[in-house]
Amino acid sequence: MNEPEFVKNLSKNDQLRLDEELAFRLQAEEEEEERLSRDKAQQIEEANTAWDDIQAKVEADYQLAQRLYDEEQEQYIDEEKAKFF
């Protein structure tokens, strides 16, 4: 492997300092990626929860509409029966 000329001229202390700085940068990048991953997972979970809430409301509205329709039909049938008696 051919190293650039400036790398060949570094002292051990300078090389250690550069290695530490690189390790620090890589760790910071890794931590940022983990944070972004956690944030994305949380957003997905919140979206799923919101969708579940919407689905529950739609189902409740459907059941209410069905109950009101049934009551209206029953009232209509009772009125029809009253006409015959």
Secondary structure, DSSP 4 states (H G I P E B T S, - for coil): -PPPHHHHT--HHHHHHHHHHHHHHHHHHHHHHHHHHHHHHHHHHHHHHHHHHHHHHHHHHHHHHHHHHHHHHHHHHHHHHHHH-
